[in-house]
Amino acid sequence: MKKLIIGNWKMFPVSAKEARDKFTAIKKEAAALRNVQTVVCPPFVYMGDLKKLVTGHRCVLGAQNAWTEESGAYTGEVSPDMLMSLGVSYVIIGHSERRALGETDELVNRKVHAAIKAGLTAVLCVGERTRDADGEYLKYIGEQILFALKGVSKKDLANVVIAYEPIWAIGKNAVRAASTDDALEVTILIRKTLADLYGQGSFNIPVLYGGSVDAQNAGDFLAKSQVQGLLVGRSSLDPKVFAAILKSAEKTAR
């Protein structure tokens, strides 16, 4: 099974030329990897430019967000249908940074449905802000999945990916780095939650790990945490570092 590696550029870089240069360098590396599907999620303003650089299927474009409607009076929003018209394949839904801005479970659910309806693959992000000794965080993550997938049918699972983000392990306020055991524990929880919802039809849903992934730890997370890929933040903005992560994925996929 191919490994799915998604690079989330967030609000970087600050120029279109730099975005083109980074994407070109990443595409060159990704094109040589048979066992890795690479997805780059740039800011919306660069989509048109980068679409022209996409060749083949090994390195494609994804989006960092999308709205719930096809069109309408929603100033500043971008619809899933607009993304489809640009050749975008994936869209990140419910990222922890979006949730911190006020996105609710109900809005995340609506976005998941809109993305699937448009033909996009929804990369649903879940994860806890803190860890407690009693394991309540596992219940919290399970409930996030249940809310986000409410009303999503078994046949639509082909357009769903779930990415686990341990928020407490990300950024300058990180409590500590997440371990492969931390990721494995939640991967097992996600699989059980999906199996309870959908039965055997859920086995093919890719589960990704995302949280301070770099060239040093990518291989371990892929090999030891039973994930099918990675959601990479700042490391995806450095083509050399991201290439090393992609090559780690290629090795573990063999």
C-alpha positions in Angstrom: 0.0 0.0 0.0 1.3 3.4 -1.0 2.3 5.8 1.8 0.4 9.1 1.7 2.6 12.1 2.6 0.8 15.5 2.8 2.7 18.8 3.2 0.8 21.6 4.8 2.5 24.9 4.0 0.1 26.9 6.2 0.6 30.6 5.5 4.0 30.2 3.8 5.9 31.2 1.7 5.4 34.9 1.2 6.0 35.1 -2.6 4.6 33.2 -5.6 8.1 32.7 -7.0 9.3 31.0 -3.8 6.1 28.8 -3.9 6.9 27.8 -7.5 10.5 27.0 -6.7 9.6 24.9 -3.6 6.9 22.9 -5.4 9.2 22.3 -8.4 11.9 20.9 -6.2 9.5 18.7 -4.3 7.9 17.4 -7.4 11.3 16.4 -8.8 11.9 14.2 -5.8 8.4 12.9 -5.5 8.3 11.9 -9.2 10.9 9.2 -8.6 9.0 7.4 -5.8 6.7 4.7 -6.9 5.3 3.8 -3.4 4.5 7.3 -2.2 1.6 9.6 -2.9 2.8 13.2 -2.3 0.3 16.0 -1.7 1.3 19.6 -1.3 -1.2 22.0 0.3 -0.2 25.6 -0.4 -2.0 28.8 0.4 -5.0 29.4 -1.9 -3.4 32.3 -3.7 -0.8 30.0 -5.2 -3.1 27.3 -6.5 -3.5 28.7 -10.0 0.3 29.0 -10.4 1.1 25.6 -9.0 -1.6 23.8 -11.0 0.4 24.6 -14.1 3.4 22.7 -12.6 1.6 19.5 -11.8 2.5 16.7 -14.1 1.5 13.1 -13.5 -0.1 11.8 -10.3 2.8 11.3 -7.9 2.8 14.9 -6.6 -0.6 16.6 -6.6 -2.2 19.6 -5.0 -4.3 19.7 -1.8 -6.0 22.6 0.0 -5.8 23.6 3.6 -9.5 24.4 4.0 -12.8 24.7 2.2 -16.2 26.0 2.9 -19.5 24.1 3.2 -21.3 25.3 0.1 -20.8 25.1 -3.7 -21.1 28.9 -4.1 -22.9 31.9 -2.6 -22.5 35.1 -0.6 -19.6 33.8 1.7 -17.0 36.6 1.5 -13.5 35.2 1.8 -14.4 31.6 1.5 -13.4 29.0 -1.1 -15.8 26.2 -2.1 -14.8 22.5 -2.7 -16.1 22.9 -6.3 -13.7 25.7 -6.9 -10.9 23.5 -5.7 -12.0 20.7 -8.0 -12.0 23.0 -11.0 -8.3 23.7 -10.3 -7.4 20.1 -10.2 -7.1 19.9 -6.4 -7.4 16.3 -5.1 -7.3 16.6 -1.3 -8.5 19.1 1.3 -7.5 19.3 5.0 -10.6 19.6 7.2 -10.7 20.4 10.9 -7.0 21.2 11.4 -6.2 22.1 15.0 -5.3 25.6 13.9 -8.7 26.0 12.3 -10.4 24.6 15.4 -8.5 27.1 17.5 -10.0 29.9 15.4 -13.5 28.7 16.3 -14.4 25.8 14.0 -16.9 23.5 15.8 -17.5 19.8 15.4 -20.7 20.6 13.6 -18.9 22.8 11.0 -16.2 20.2 10.5 -18.9 17.7 9.8 -20.5 20.0 7.2 -17.2 20.6 5.5 -16.5 16.8 5.4 -19.8 16.3 3.6 -19.2 19.2 1.2 -15.7 17.9 0.3 -16.9 14.4 -0.4 -19.9 15.6 -2.4 -17.5 17.6 -4.6 -15.3 14.6 -5.2 -12.4 15.7 -3.0 -10.7 13.5 -0.5 -11.3 14.9 3.0 -8.3 14.8 5.3 -10.0 14.9 8.7 -7.8 16.1 11.5 -8.4 15.0 15.1 -6.4 15.2 18.3 -6.3 16.2 21.9 -5.0 19.4 23.4 -3.9 17.7 26.7 -3.3 14.2 27.9 -4.8 13.0 31.3 -3.8 10.0 33.3 -7.3 8.6 33.1 -7.4 8.3 29.4 -10.2 10.8 28.8 -8.3 12.1 25.8 -9.1 8.8 24.0 -12.8 9.4 24.5 -12.4 12.9 23.3 -10.7 11.8 20.0 -13.3 9.1 19.5 -16.1 11.7 19.9 -14.4 14.0 17.4 -14.5 11.2 14.8 -18.1 10.3 15.5 -19.2 14.0 15.1 -17.1 14.6 12.0 -18.3 11.5 10.2 -22.0 11.8 11.2 -24.1 11.0 8.1 -21.1 9.9 6.0 -22.0 6.6 4.3 -19.9 3.5 3.9 -19.5 4.1 0.2 -18.0 7.6 0.8 -15.2 6.2 2.9 -13.0 6.1 -0.2 -12.9 9.8 0.1 -11.8 10.0 3.7 -8.4 10.1 5.4 -7.9 10.7 9.1 -4.9 12.5 10.4 -4.0 12.4 14.1 -2.5 15.6 15.6 -1.4 15.5 19.3 -1.8 19.2 19.8 0.2 19.1 23.1 3.2 18.0 21.2 3.2 20.7 18.5 4.8 24.1 18.3 6.7 26.2 20.8 4.4 25.4 23.7 4.8 21.6 23.2 4.9 19.7 26.5 7.2 17.1 24.9 7.7 15.3 21.6 5.1 12.7 20.8 6.5 9.1 20.7 5.7 6.3 18.3 3.8 4.6 21.1 1.7 7.7 21.6 0.8 7.6 17.9 0.2 3.8 17.9 -2.2 4.0 20.8 -4.4 6.6 19.0 -4.0 4.7 15.6 -5.5 1.7 17.3 -8.3 3.8 18.8 -9.1 5.3 15.4 -9.2 1.9 13.8 -11.6 0.6 16.6 -13.8 3.6 16.3 -14.1 3.3 12.5 -14.7 -0.5 12.8 -17.5 0.1 15.2 -19.0 2.6 12.8 -18.5 0.9 9.5 -17.2 -2.6 10.0 -14.7 -4.1 7.6 -15.4 -1.3 5.1 -13.3 1.0 7.3 -10.0 -1.0 7.0 -8.9 0.9 3.9 -9.2 4.4 5.4 -5.6 5.8 5.6 -4.6 7.0 9.1 -1.9 9.6 9.1 0.3 11.0 11.9 1.0 14.7 12.1 2.9 16.4 14.8 6.4 17.9 14.5 7.4 15.4 11.9 10.9 15.8 10.5 13.5 13.8 8.6 14.8 12.2 11.8 11.5 10.8 13.1 9.4 10.2 10.0 10.7 6.7 9.4 10.0 5.6 12.9 6.5 6.9 12.9 5.8 5.1 9.6 7.4 1.9 10.7 6.2 1.6 14.3 2.8 3.4 14.6 0.8 1.5 12.1 0.0 4.7 10.1 -0.3 4.8 6.4 1.3 8.2 6.0 2.2 11.6 7.5 0.8 15.1 7.7 3.9 17.3 7.6 3.9 21.0 8.7 7.0 23.2 8.6 9.3 20.5 7.4 7.4 20.4 4.1 8.6 23.9 3.3 12.2 22.8 3.0 12.4 20.7 -0.2 15.5 18.9 1.1 14.0 17.9 4.4 10.7 17.0 2.8 12.6 14.9 0.2 14.2 13.0 3.1 10.8 12.3 4.6 9.4 11.1 1.3 12.4 8.8 0.9 11.8 7.4 4.4 8.2 6.7 3.3 9.3 4.9 0.2 11.5 2.6 2.2 8.8 1.7 4.7 6.3 1.1 1.9 8.4 -1.7 0.3 
